[in-house]
Amino acid sequence: MIQHHPRRILLALGLLAGLCACAAPQLHYRIDGKLNVNATNDASTLPLLPFLVKREGERAFEDATYGELATDGNEEASRKPLAKKVLDGNSPPIGSIKLPSDLEGFEFVGVVGTFNTDAGNWRLLVPIDELKRKRVRIHGHSLELENRK
């Protein structure tokens, strides 16, 4: 006969919850349709550049030009992307980018889609507290925020 030990069950559940809470946050995305990364609508590659943005940096991110944010070699440390995720026609339609585990002091993840054109919505601010519920939708020449299903 199997005996259940309530303390062991509670300890196991606590450890499992702790492991889930320590997982690195991720920026989720979904490609909706064909990647249209330039003005001729040719599918090519699309680098996605995520940035960590503090509350006081929100305005600077929104006011920065496409040229300032779309180049990943920018010298200014506050405008250096965390990573570079290159998507192409063979990329899975749903994916994610791992973020640093310590996001203390930051309010947003800024995302720049380098579409080779500044037409459309090429930048997006995602509130860090919504990373688990939202994802970036890549559609045509635009980035949009949508609910994760």
Stockholm file with secondary structure:
# STOCKHOLM 1.0

chainA/1-149         MIQHHPRRILLALGLLAGLCACAAPQLHYRIDGKLNVNATNDASTLPLLPFLVKREGERAFEDATYGELATDGNEEASRKPLAKKVLDGNSPPIGSIKLPSDLEGFEFVGVVGTFNTDAGNWRLLVPIDELKRKRVRIHGHSLELENRK
#=GR chainA/1-149 SS CCCCCHHHHHHHHHHHHHHHHTSCCEEEEEEEEEECCSTTCCCCEEEEEEEEECGGGHHHHHHSCHHHHHCTTCSCGGGCCSCCEEEETTSCSEEEEECCSCCTTCCEEEEEECCSSCCSCCEEEEEGGGTTTEEEEEEETEEEEEECC
#=GC SS_cons         CCCCCHHHHHHHHHHHHHHHHTSCCEEEEEEEEEECCSTTCCCCEEEEEEEEECGGGHHHHHHSCHHHHHCTTCSCGGGCCSCCEEEETTSCSEEEEECCSCCTTCCEEEEEECCSSCCSCCEEEEEGGGTTTEEEEEEETEEEEEECC
//
